[in-house]
Amino acid sequence: MEAGKFASCMVIYFIFNLIAKPAIVTIPVFNLQRGFLIFGVTRIIFVAIAFLIANSVNADAGWAIALFPLAASVASFILTLCVFSEVRMD
């Protein structure tokens, strides 16, 4: 039963990764590697903050696993918006 809950939480993460793929592919073409590095650091920070929030409210593993894809999805969405806005300005 728990595995199904965890898998349903991870669906959000997989959907946003699928949406971000075209943005990630265009990064080398438009020479946006610096921005991708910033994205990687930002994503790590978002995920770490999500785990710290889950730890600070004494949440169980289910909440921590639910916050992980939420934080990673927000980072992927921001990456997609930033890349497409940068490409649109060129």
Backbone as CSV, one residue per row, in Angstrom:
resi,resn,N_x,N_y,N_z,CA_x,CA_y,CA_z,C_x,C_y,C_z
1,MET,0.821,-1.202,0.000,0.000,0.000,0.000,0.861,1.261,0.000
2,GLU,1.909,1.270,0.792,2.783,2.446,0.867,3.495,2.704,-0.454
3,ALA,3.892,1.631,-1.132,4.611,1.806,-2.393,3.741,2.521,-3.423
4,GLY,2.459,2.252,-3.428,1.553,2.931,-4.349,1.449,4.417,-4.056
5,LYS,1.448,4.777,-2.783,1.412,6.200,-2.413,2.698,6.894,-2.840
6,PHE,3.830,6.224,-2.626,5.112,6.815,-3.003,5.213,6.977,-4.518
7,ALA,4.746,5.969,-5.235,4.789,6.037,-6.696,3.886,7.142,-7.223
8,SER,2.717,7.322,-6.614,1.823,8.381,-7.078,2.407,9.763,-6.793
9,CYS,3.187,9.896,-5.733,3.861,11.177,-5.471,4.955,11.439,-6.493
10,MET,5.633,10.390,-6.917,6.739,10.552,-7.861,6.252,10.873,-9.277
11,VAL,4.977,10.625,-9.567,4.444,10.920,-10.897,4.603,12.404,-11.222
12,ILE,4.390,13.254,-10.248,4.546,14.696,-10.456,5.961,15.014,-10.921
13,TYR,6.916,14.407,-10.255,8.329,14.612,-10.594,8.615,14.165,-12.028
14,PHE,8.108,12.986,-12.394,8.356,12.468,-13.737,7.683,13.317,-14.809
15,ILE,6.516,13.835,-14.550,5.822,14.678,-15.524,6.596,15.973,-15.753
16,PHE,7.035,16.610,-14.675,7.782,17.848,-14.844,9.143,17.614,-15.486
17,ASN,9.768,16.462,-15.241,11.009,16.137,-15.943,10.755,15.940,-17.426
18,LEU,9.639,15.324,-17.766,9.283,15.145,-19.174,9.043,16.499,-19.846
19,ILE,8.379,17.398,-19.142,8.120,18.725,-19.687,9.416,19.515,-19.850
20,ALA,10.371,19.308,-18.945,11.623,20.065,-18.971,12.617,19.540,-19.996
21,LYS,12.416,18.360,-20.547,13.377,17.783,-21.494,13.670,18.690,-22.690
22,PRO,12.670,19.280,-23.362,13.012,20.176,-24.481,13.867,21.367,-24.041
23,ALA,13.627,21.866,-22.841,14.433,22.980,-22.340,15.861,22.529,-22.080
24,ILE,16.027,21.332,-21.534,17.364,20.832,-21.235,18.147,20.564,-22.514
25,VAL,17.470,20.094,-23.544,18.141,19.821,-24.817,18.627,21.107,-25.477
26,THR,17.921,22.205,-25.295,18.319,23.461,-25.935,19.424,24.200,-25.187
27,ILE,19.788,23.754,-24.010,20.809,24.451,-23.216,22.146,24.546,-23.943
28,PRO,22.703,23.449,-24.489,23.988,23.599,-25.193,23.879,24.395,-26.495
29,VAL,22.728,24.310,-27.137,22.557,25.008,-28.411,22.632,26.518,-28.220
30,PHE,22.031,27.021,-27.160,22.005,28.455,-26.905,23.044,28.898,-25.875
31,ASN,23.990,28.004,-25.560,25.109,28.315,-24.666,24.616,28.807,-23.303
32,LEU,23.736,28.034,-22.694,23.160,28.387,-21.396,23.659,27.470,-20.280
33,GLN,24.891,26.968,-20.406,25.405,26.029,-19.420,25.532,26.659,-18.040
34,ARG,25.853,27.937,-17.985,25.967,28.617,-16.690,24.623,28.596,-15.966
35,GLY,23.560,28.844,-16.697,22.229,28.799,-16.117,21.848,27.402,-15.660
36,PHE,22.317,26.383,-16.396,22.022,25.013,-16.009,22.764,24.639,-14.724
37,LEU,23.961,25.170,-14.555,24.691,24.967,-13.306,23.944,25.602,-12.136
38,ILE,23.456,26.812,-12.355,22.675,27.490,-11.317,21.415,26.694,-11.012
39,PHE,20.789,26.125,-12.047,19.616,25.278,-11.840,19.948,24.072,-10.977
40,GLY,21.070,23.429,-11.256,21.457,22.254,-10.481,21.651,22.578,-9.010
41,VAL,22.308,23.690,-8.742,22.518,24.107,-7.353,21.187,24.486,-6.709
42,THR,20.347,25.192,-7.439,19.041,25.595,-6.915,18.169,24.379,-6.624
43,ARG,18.211,23.397,-7.491,17.419,22.187,-7.288,17.873,21.456,-6.026
44,ILE,19.174,21.361,-5.833,19.691,20.715,-4.618,19.235,21.475,-3.382
45,ILE,19.264,22.801,-3.451,18.831,23.616,-2.309,17.340,23.421,-2.042
46,PHE,16.514,23.431,-3.108,15.063,23.212,-2.940,14.777,21.866,-2.288
47,VAL,15.444,20.822,-2.762,15.209,19.484,-2.222,15.697,19.402,-0.776
48,ALA,16.834,20.008,-0.487,17.340,19.996,0.890,16.385,20.742,1.823
49,ILE,15.863,21.867,1.368,14.894,22.614,2.181,13.630,21.785,2.400
50,ALA,13.188,21.064,1.368,12.001,20.221,1.519,12.230,19.141,2.578
51,PHE,13.405,18.521,2.547,13.702,17.500,3.556,13.856,18.116,4.938
52,LEU,14.423,19.310,5.027,14.554,19.981,6.321,13.183,20.363,6.884
53,ILE,12.283,20.785,6.011,10.920,21.106,6.459,10.236,19.846,6.985
54,ALA,10.382,18.749,6.244,9.773,17.491,6.696,10.366,17.050,8.030
55,ASN,11.649,17.271,8.208,12.300,16.891,9.464,11.881,17.815,10.605
56,SER,11.740,19.097,10.324,11.434,20.055,11.389,10.010,19.905,11.927
57,VAL,9.096,19.431,11.098,7.722,19.224,11.571,7.489,17.786,12.011
58,ASN,8.585,17.024,12.113,8.526,15.615,12.536,7.559,14.794,11.683
59,ALA,7.621,15.032,10.381,6.759,14.303,9.455,7.299,12.893,9.235
60,ASP,6.432,12.018,8.823,6.874,10.657,8.535,7.511,10.601,7.146
61,ALA,7.960,9.418,6.778,8.648,9.253,5.501,7.739,9.591,4.319
62,GLY,6.465,9.348,4.464,5.526,9.658,3.379,5.506,11.135,3.037
63,TRP,5.538,11.980,4.052,5.556,13.424,3.800,6.875,13.858,3.180
64,ALA,7.964,13.285,3.630,9.261,13.631,3.061,9.328,13.232,1.593
65,ILE,8.804,12.060,1.295,8.809,11.607,-0.094,7.826,12.423,-0.929
66,ALA,6.775,12.932,-0.341,5.832,13.786,-1.072,6.419,15.167,-1.324
67,LEU,7.233,15.667,-0.412,7.838,16.994,-0.594,8.984,16.979,-1.599
68,PHE,9.669,15.845,-1.722,10.776,15.763,-2.677,10.333,16.043,-4.106
69,PRO,9.328,15.328,-4.658,8.954,15.626,-6.038,8.351,17.020,-6.198
70,LEU,7.730,17.531,-5.159,7.188,18.883,-5.236,8.315,19.900,-5.402
71,ALA,9.355,19.781,-4.591,10.483,20.705,-4.678,11.229,20.548,-6.004
72,ALA,11.460,19.319,-6.429,12.161,19.083,-7.689,11.329,19.553,-8.881
73,SER,10.011,19.410,-8.792,9.134,19.859,-9.879,9.119,21.376,-9.991
74,VAL,9.123,22.059,-8.868,9.187,23.526,-8.890,10.483,23.972,-9.549
75,ALA,11.584,23.315,-9.214,12.867,23.668,-9.825,12.849,23.402,-11.333
76,SER,12.281,22.277,-11.755,12.201,21.970,-13.189,11.308,22.964,-13.924
77,PHE,10.226,23.371,-13.297,9.340,24.357,-13.914,10.049,25.701,-14.069
78,ILE,10.795,26.104,-13.058,11.549,27.354,-13.144,12.602,27.257,-14.232
79,LEU,13.281,26.114,-14.341,14.267,25.929,-15.411,13.607,26.072,-16.776
80,THR,12.469,25.436,-16.959,11.778,25.499,-18.245,11.396,26.936,-18.588
81,LEU,10.863,27.654,-17.633,10.495,29.051,-17.883,11.712,29.908,-18.200
82,CYS,12.789,29.719,-17.462,13.995,30.520,-17.690,14.615,30.242,-19.055
83,VAL,14.707,28.965,-19.425,15.311,28.619,-20.717,14.461,29.139,-21.860
84,PHE,13.156,28.933,-21.797,12.313,29.383,-22.894,12.233,30.905,-22.971
85,SER,12.304,31.596,-21.846,12.324,33.050,-21.910,13.644,33.547,-22.472
86,GLU,14.741,32.880,-22.159,16.048,33.259,-22.696,16.124,33.001,-24.201
87,VAL,15.576,31.873,-24.630,15.579,31.542,-26.056,14.688,32.498,-26.821
88,ARG,13.572,32.865,-26.230,12.651,33.777,-26.897,13.246,35.153,-27.087
89,MET,14.145,35.557,-26.179,14.767,36.882,-26.300,15.839,36.914,-27.376
90,ASP,16.377,35.751,-27.789,17.424,35.741,-28.824,16.905,35.978,-30.176
